[in-house]
Amino acid sequence: MSSPTREHVREHRARAGLSQADAARLVMLGDKSRWSEYERGLGTIDAARWTLFLLLTDQHPEFRVERRDITSGSDSSVIEEIRA
């Protein structure tokens, strides 16, 4: 997956209902203002961090994160491929 345009960054954050600071925290950006830079085109979010954001906000086009109780000993998948 390639890095998104600044418009895509803004659109997907808004769709997730997150502030820029919340989005930055979600993908573990140390500097909360960094997300604003992505949306203004002053920097480019790397593909791995963008993929993480899409997965955690349930916006990835191919995969979905499945929550599970790791204390139960279950070995169900954490990430499940969505088949069209």
Backbone as CSV, one residue per row, in Angstrom:
resi,resn,N_x,N_y,N_z,CA_x,CA_y,CA_z,C_x,C_y,C_z
1,MET,0.858,-1.176,0.000,0.000,0.000,0.000,0.899,1.233,0.000
2,SER,0.609,2.159,-0.861,1.426,3.363,-0.961,0.948,4.423,0.031
3,SER,1.759,5.448,0.187,1.390,6.557,1.070,0.243,7.344,0.445
4,PRO,-0.679,7.831,1.264,-1.860,8.545,0.751,-1.574,10.010,0.456
5,THR,-2.476,10.618,-0.285,-2.420,12.066,-0.498,-2.889,12.763,0.781
6,ARG,-2.627,14.047,0.883,-3.071,14.782,2.068,-4.595,14.798,2.173
7,GLU,-5.266,14.802,1.024,-6.728,14.772,1.034,-7.246,13.455,1.613
8,HIS,-6.583,12.347,1.246,-6.992,11.050,1.781,-6.765,10.975,3.287
9,VAL,-5.664,11.543,3.746,-5.373,11.536,5.184,-6.480,12.259,5.936
10,ARG,-6.827,13.442,5.462,-7.879,14.248,6.113,-9.233,13.533,6.042
11,GLU,-9.573,13.026,4.866,-10.863,12.361,4.662,-11.023,11.129,5.559
12,HIS,-10.002,10.306,5.624,-10.094,9.088,6.429,-10.100,9.386,7.929
13,ARG,-9.373,10.418,8.358,-9.409,10.800,9.775,-10.801,11.286,10.143
14,ALA,-11.370,12.141,9.293,-12.717,12.668,9.554,-13.742,11.536,9.573
15,ARG,-13.610,10.605,8.644,-14.528,9.463,8.583,-14.456,8.635,9.864
16,ALA,-13.261,8.563,10.464,-13.082,7.817,11.711,-13.575,8.595,12.925
17,GLY,-13.881,9.886,12.726,-14.375,10.706,13.828,-13.291,11.072,14.832
18,LEU,-12.042,11.191,14.364,-10.925,11.482,15.253,-10.394,12.894,15.049
19,SER,-9.887,13.479,16.122,-9.163,14.743,15.997,-7.774,14.413,15.455
20,GLN,-7.049,15.418,15.049,-5.682,15.188,14.582,-4.820,14.622,15.705
21,ALA,-5.000,15.123,16.916,-4.230,14.624,18.062,-4.557,13.162,18.343
22,ASP,-5.840,12.799,18.257,-6.245,11.403,18.478,-5.669,10.487,17.410
23,ALA,-5.691,10.936,16.164,-5.128,10.147,15.073,-3.630,9.926,15.283
24,ALA,-2.932,10.980,15.706,-1.494,10.880,15.962,-1.207,9.881,17.074
25,ARG,-1.992,9.931,18.145,-1.821,8.975,19.251,-2.097,7.550,18.813
26,LEU,-3.126,7.387,18.002,-3.523,6.053,17.548,-2.387,5.332,16.826
27,VAL,-1.627,6.073,16.026,-0.536,5.446,15.266,0.826,5.724,15.896
28,MET,0.791,6.122,17.162,1.994,6.291,17.968,2.985,7.316,17.428
29,LEU,2.453,8.429,16.953,3.322,9.546,16.553,3.709,10.295,17.815
30,GLY,4.986,10.503,18.023,5.443,11.208,19.215,5.015,12.666,19.225
31,ASP,4.984,13.285,18.074,4.619,14.691,17.951,3.206,14.781,17.372
32,LYS,2.262,15.240,18.184,0.863,15.299,17.751,0.645,16.228,16.569
33,SER,1.496,17.219,16.402,1.333,18.161,15.291,1.726,17.522,13.956
34,ARG,2.364,16.375,14.011,2.808,15.697,12.789,1.613,15.358,11.898
35,TRP,0.493,14.944,12.501,-0.690,14.600,11.711,-1.174,15.815,10.917
36,SER,-1.142,16.973,11.559,-1.529,18.210,10.874,-0.625,18.464,9.672
37,GLU,0.647,18.168,9.823,1.581,18.331,8.709,1.211,17.408,7.550
38,TYR,0.821,16.193,7.857,0.392,15.260,6.807,-0.802,15.821,6.048
39,GLU,-1.756,16.371,6.792,-2.966,16.895,6.164,-2.704,18.184,5.375
40,ARG,-1.658,18.887,5.713,-1.305,20.114,4.986,-0.308,19.847,3.868
41,GLY,0.105,18.609,3.703,1.037,18.269,2.646,2.478,18.637,2.951
42,LEU,2.790,18.874,4.220,4.145,19.252,4.622,5.022,18.044,4.935
43,GLY,4.431,16.894,4.884,5.143,15.645,5.119,4.281,14.514,4.588
44,THR,4.859,13.349,4.485,4.118,12.196,3.977,4.131,11.089,5.020
45,ILE,2.974,10.589,5.344,2.886,9.478,6.283,3.429,8.226,5.591
46,ASP,4.243,7.475,6.307,4.822,6.284,5.687,3.753,5.201,5.535
47,ALA,3.976,4.314,4.598,2.976,3.301,4.241,2.610,2.399,5.413
48,ALA,3.580,2.028,6.236,3.290,1.139,7.372,2.385,1.821,8.392
49,ARG,2.670,3.077,8.703,1.841,3.814,9.669,0.449,4.056,9.099
50,TRP,0.356,4.329,7.788,-0.940,4.532,7.148,-1.765,3.244,7.193
51,THR,-1.114,2.127,6.919,-1.800,0.833,6.983,-2.315,0.582,8.393
52,LEU,-1.504,0.872,9.400,-1.928,0.718,10.797,-3.158,1.579,11.073
53,PHE,-3.133,2.826,10.634,-4.277,3.713,10.845,-5.541,3.126,10.210
54,LEU,-5.431,2.692,8.969,-6.596,2.123,8.277,-7.115,0.878,8.987
55,LEU,-6.220,0.033,9.455,-6.633,-1.178,10.163,-7.344,-0.839,11.471
56,LEU,-6.764,0.064,12.242,-7.326,0.389,13.551,-8.619,1.178,13.473
57,THR,-8.877,1.813,12.337,-10.131,2.560,12.165,-11.115,1.818,11.268
58,ASP,-10.820,0.564,10.980,-11.684,-0.298,10.162,-11.967,0.298,8.784
59,GLN,-10.915,0.858,8.156,-11.063,1.451,6.826,-10.145,0.810,5.796
60,HIS,-9.438,-0.236,6.185,-8.526,-0.894,5.245,-9.354,-1.592,4.168
61,PRO,-8.965,-1.484,2.895,-9.772,-2.073,1.823,-9.745,-3.599,1.767
62,GLU,-8.767,-4.249,2.409,-8.659,-5.701,2.314,-8.709,-6.443,3.637
63,PHE,-8.333,-5.787,4.736,-8.219,-6.481,6.011,-8.980,-5.771,7.112
64,ARG,-9.294,-6.527,8.139,-9.990,-5.979,9.304,-9.328,-6.547,10.556
65,VAL,-9.179,-5.746,11.571,-8.653,-6.224,12.842,-9.798,-6.860,13.603
66,GLU,-9.554,-8.020,14.107,-10.556,-8.730,14.895,-10.100,-8.734,16.341
67,ARG,-10.892,-8.191,17.228,-10.532,-8.157,18.642,-10.734,-9.536,19.248
68,ARG,-9.835,-9.886,20.155,-9.981,-11.153,20.855,-9.441,-11.010,22.262
69,ASP,-9.877,-11.898,23.121,-9.422,-11.930,24.500,-8.168,-12.795,24.550
70,ILE,-7.010,-12.174,24.718,-5.766,-12.943,24.691,-5.550,-13.726,25.976
71,THR,-6.374,-13.485,26.989,-6.237,-14.233,28.237,-6.995,-15.553,28.197
72,SER,-7.825,-15.763,27.177,-8.649,-16.969,27.126,-7.944,-18.157,26.483
73,GLY,-6.779,-17.923,25.874,-6.061,-19.017,25.225,-6.581,-19.341,23.836
74,SER,-7.476,-18.531,23.319,-8.022,-18.749,21.985,-6.966,-18.480,20.933
75,ASP,-6.950,-19.264,19.851,-6.000,-18.963,18.791,-6.704,-18.529,17.517
76,SER,-7.782,-17.751,17.682,-8.450,-17.185,16.510,-7.578,-16.082,15.929
77,SER,-7.761,-15.809,14.667,-6.945,-14.808,13.964,-7.163,-13.419,14.504
78,VAL,-6.106,-12.631,14.524,-6.207,-11.237,14.926,-6.634,-10.405,13.725
79,ILE,-6.109,-10.755,12.570,-6.469,-10.026,11.352,-7.131,-11.014,10.396
80,GLU,-8.280,-10.648,9.921,-9.050,-11.518,9.041,-9.189,-10.852,7.680
81,GLU,-8.873,-11.591,6.635,-8.998,-11.022,5.294,-10.479,-10.951,4.932
82,ILE,-10.864,-9.831,4.380,-12.231,-9.658,3.913,-12.263,-10.035,2.440
83,ARG,-13.059,-10.982,2.108,-13.171,-11.414,0.721,-14.424,-10.793,0.105
84,ALA,-14.216,-10.212,-1.045,-15.328,-9.549,-1.736,-16.252,-10.546,-2.393
